[in-house]
Amino acid sequence: MIIIAWSGLGLLTFPILVIGIVIGSLMGPNWGPLIGGSAACLVLWFWGRNLNRYGRDHTMWAVPMHWWGASLLVFGWATALFAVLYPD
């Protein structure tokens, strides 16, 4: 059983990512999910930063929403880079 711990609107972190990846997958099977996921990560970054200005934290598993966006953006592009550089 997975325990989801969040504060504020941090619960929306993964649904935003999933929606971005699904919409990206509709664009094309190759680079679409990466582009859609990147757009979702940018939404998380900017939206999370703006929400935290009002004094309440918006976290998922004690990680602020905007850092989820930044770290998953870097992870996604690094994975794509390794897939291109080392295809087999």
N, C-alpha and C positions, 0 to 999 in steps of 0.2 A: 504494500500500500504506500502510495506517495503522499507525503504530507506537504501541502502548499501553505507556506507562511508568507503573508504579504502585509503591507500597510498602505493606506491610501488607495490610489488607483494602480498600484503595482501589479494587481491581479490581471490587468489588461496587457501586460508585457508579452506573454506568449501568444494570446489570440491575435495581437497586432502582427507579430512575426509570421504566424501561420497564414493569415490573410494576405500578407505581402508576398509570401512564397507561392501561394495558390494563384494569385493574380499574375505573378510573374510566369508561372508554369503555363498559363493560358497564352502568353505571348510567344513562347517557343520552348522546346524541350532542352535546348543546349544551354544558353546563357540566360534564359528567362527567369528561372528561380533565383539565380545570383543577383540579377538586376532588381527583381521584386523584393528579395530579402534585404538588399542594400537600401532600397527606398524605405522599407519598414524600419530598418535600423536607424536611418536618419530621422524618421518620424519619432522614434523612441528617444533619440538623443535630444532633439529640440523640444519636444513636448515634455519630457521628463525634467529638463532644465527649467522650463517655464513653470511647471507645476511646483517645483521645489522652491521657487522664489517666494511663495506664499507662506512659508514656514513649516509646512507639514511634509514629512518624508513620504515618498511613494516608492516602496521597495518590494522586491520579490526575493525571498530567501536572504534578507538583510543586505542585498545589493541594490543600490538605487537604479531606477528605471533607465536613466540616461547612460549609466555604465554598462547595462545589459546591451544597449544599442551599440555602443562603441566597441565593446569586446567581441560581440558577435559579428560586427562588420569586419573587423580585422581577421577574425577566425575564418569567415566565409571567403574573403579574398585570398588569404594565405592557402586555404584548401584548394581553391581554383587555380592558383599559381602552381602549386605542387602537382595538380592533376595535368596541367599543360606541360610542365617541365619533365615530368616522369610519367608518361602515359601508360606504361606497362607495369 
